[in-house]
Amino acid sequence: MLAMSTIAIVTATDASLWHELQERAGGYAKAEAVLQPMLERYVLGRRDFGDGLARRISERITASMSEATSIGRVFDEMLVRDTTIVQQARGDIRAILERDPAAENALVPFLWYKGFHAITCHRFAHALWKAGRREMAFHIQSLCSEHLAVDIHPAARFGTGILLDHATGFVAGETAQVEDNVSFLHEVTLGGTGKQRGDRHPKIRSGVLIGAGAKILGNITVGNGAKIGAGSVVLIDVPAHATAAGVPAVIVGQSRQDAPALDMDHTI
């Protein structure tokens, strides 16, 4: 079962996020006039965080303004139907600010971080999937794969506080489940091991850190606070707070942190 408790938490930071984005956007517009039209389109000319989010993601994954407008309308419908999209996106931005030293402020990932755009795109696709609009959900998945090089099945379940760092090549299958506060580097796969149907993809518990290029395959569980080394191929359950590495991966030790995803320490 996914640990969704953090989604319900509303803090002063949440309430002030949109104000911060607008303040930053105003400063950027003064510093770089060429950016002003983009800043108006996604932040300064938008009514709230959800409105700006829908515009930014719809234009990021489409090739024409007419297509972006059509997808944007679909996203607007999902924002009304499923308020967790905005709540989780806020949590993802907080995760980036806490874990990525290159993120100078919240506007940077909102405008430019492909990982944030990709996980948000999936959140829209997942909302469509839950609403029974599977054809549109697959269409959004395909657009995200084409434009962002991230391929997450619309049925896959993700908690909040997710960091897709760089994100290129990230793949998650239909029955994959990821709990809160998990960090992934690029080219990670949460895949199956054959053509069988049913529950066949990994379950990633909270606080897990997964290194670049790791492949986690099959209906296995990576326990709370575990760490997966870069380039590993994981085919077995990984106990909570264990470190797994190698091809095929074996348990090589215990993580020194309760939640390695928060510390981003990849040492083994």
N, C-alpha and C positions, 0 to 999 in steps of 0.2 A: 504494500500500500504506500502511495506517495506521501511524503511528509510535506503537507501544504500549510502548516501553521503560520509560517512567516508571511503568507500572502495577506492575511487579515490585519496585519499590523499597519496602522497609519500613523506616521510620525510627522514632526514639524518639517523634516527634510522632504517628505513626500509633498506636503502642502506647499512648500516653497520652491519645488523643482521647476515648475513652469516659469515662475518669476525669475529664477536664476538663469534659465535658458534665454529668456527675453533680454535680460540685462546683458548677458554675454554677447548675444546676437547684435544688440545695438552697438556695443563696443567694436565687434568685428566689422560691422558695416562701415563704421567711421574709419577704421584702420585700413580696410581693403575694399575700395568702392566696387571692384569687380564682383565681390561676393554678395553685394546688397540684394540683387534680385533673388538669389537662392535663399538668403536669410529671410526675406519677405515671404517667400513661397512656403517655407517650412516652419518658421517661428514667428516673426514679427507680424505677419498678416493672418495668423491663425488664432482661434479663440481659446484653445486649451491644449494640453499635452497630447490628448488622444487625437485631436484634429490634426496637429502637426505630425504626429507619428504616422497616421494613415497616409498623409500626403507624401512624407519622405519615403516610406516603404513602397508605396504603389509606384512612385516614379523610379525608385532604385531597381525594380525588377521588371520594368517594361521598356520598350524601345520607342514608343511614340506617346505624345501627350493625350491623344484620344484613348489609347489603351489604358494609360495611367488613370485617366478620369473614370473609366468604367470600373477598373479594379478598385479605385478609391471609394466609389459608391458601395461596393461590396464590403470593403473594410469598415466603412461607416456603419453599415447594418450590423456587423459583428460587434463593434464597440458598444452599441446599444444593447445587444443581446447578451454579451459576455463581458462583464466589467473586469474580470480577472486579467484580460489582455493588458490593460493599462497598469493594473497593480503589479503584474509580473514584470512588465517592461521597466517600471520604476525600480523594482528590486534588482533587475539585471544591470541597470546603470549604476546603482550603488555598488554592486559587486565589482564592476569594472573600475570604479574610482578607488575602491579599497585594495584591489589586487594588481592593477596595472599601473606602474609608475609613469608610463608614457601618457596616460590620460590626465591632462592638465586640469580639466574641468568637465562638467556634465555635457556641455555642448559638443565637445569633440567626439565622443562615441555616438551621440544622437545624430550628428550630421555625417560622420565619415567612417565609423567602425563597421566593417563588413560582418564581423561576428555578431554584434548587437543587431544589425539589420536582419541577419539570417535567422537568429532565434526568434525575433519578433515576427518575421514572415511566417515561421512555423506556427507561432501562436495564433495568427489569423487563420492559417490552414486548419489547425486543430479545432478551432471554434467552428469552422465550416463543417468539419467532419462530424463533430458532436451534434450539429444542427441537422444532419442528414443530407447535407449538400456535398456529396462525395465527389461529384464530377468537378465542381469548382475547387474543392480542396486539392484534388490531384493537379488541377491547372496551376494553382498557386505554388504547389510543390515543384512542378516542372519549371516555372518561371524562376523560382529561387535557385534551382539547380543550374539553370542556364546562365543566369546573370551573376550569381554569387558563388558558384562552385561549391555549394553546400546542399546535400540531398537528405532531407529528413522526411520520412513517411508521415502523412498527416495524422495517423492514428497514434504515433509515438507520444509518450507522455513525459512532460518535463515540469519540474517544480520551478521555483523562482531562485534568484541569485545565481544564475547560470553564466559562466564566462566561457565563451568560445574565442579563445585568443588566436587571432589571425584567421582561423576558421577554414581556410581553403582545404577542400578535400574531406571535410567532416561528413560522415554518413551515419544515419541511424535508421534501423528497420522498423517494421510495423508494430511489433510488440515490445520494443525497447521501452524501458522506464528509467527515468532519471529523477532522483529526489532533489531537494533544495541544496544550494551552496556547493555545486560541483564545478570544477574547472577542467576544461579540455584545451589542449594545444591542437595545432592543425593536423590534418590527415588522420584523425582518429576514426575508427569504424566500430560501430555497435551492430554487428551483423549476425547472420545465421550460419549454420554449418552444412546445410543441405537444402533440399527442395520440399521438406515436410512442411505442412501447414500447422496452424495452432500457435501456441506460445513458444516462440523459438529464438527470442533475442534477449540480450543481457538486461539485468536489473542493477542499476548503479545507485547505491545508497548515499546518504548525505555526507558532505565533507570530503569526497574523493577527489584526488588529483590524478589526471591521466595525461601522460607525456606524449609528445609529438610522435605521430606515426603508429601509435599502439592500435592493435586489432583485438577486440574483445568479442568472442564469437560463441554463439549458442545461448541457450536458456540457462545462464549461470548468474551468480550474484557476486558483485564486488561490494564488500561490507563497508559499514560506516568508517570514514576516516582512513580508508586504505589508499595506497599509492601504487600506480602502475608506471613502470619505467618506459622511457621513450623507445619506440621500435619493438615493443614486446608483442607476442601473440598469446593471448590469454584464452585458455580452453577449459579452465577449471574454476570453481568457486574460490574467491579470495576472501579470507576472514577479515573481520573488522580490524582496522589499524595495522594490517600487514602490508608489507611491500613485496610486490611481485615484479619480476623482470626476466627477460630472456625469450628465446624461441625454441621450443615452447616455454612459456613463462613458468617459473617455479617461485615459491616463497623464499625470499632472500633475507628477510628481516622484518622488523617492526618499524612503523613510522614514528618519528619522534614528536609529532604534533597530533593533537586530538582531531584536527581538521586540516589536513595538508592543503586542501583546496584554497584555504584562506591565506596560508603562508606562501604558497607558490614555490616551495623549496623542493627542487627536483633531485637533490642528492639522494643516493641510495646507501 
